[in-house]
């Protein structure tokens, strides 16, 4: 029976002092330095040398294929009556403060 200062090795059933490794157990490996993170502008080594098509890509064809031939988006803007309303309010405010 092991004493409180020792423990039984699970591999060879020897009594080993607490805080020590059993001679049969694998030695501790040295910790490796963590790799420095890759910078965002650095190229990934796995994709080095891959020839990707550059000139044959047709953007307009891609858009038509992906999104179909839907109606173009309506331009967002302020309606003309809001411009007229703002102009009238500005004139009323100016005349109110003038007199």
Buried (B, 14 or more C-beta within 10 A) or exposed (E): EEEEEBBEBEEEEEEBEEEEEBEEEEEEEEEEEEEEEEEEEEEEEEEEEEEEEEEEEEEEEEEEEEEEEEEEEEEEEEEEEEEEEEEEEEEEEEEEEEE
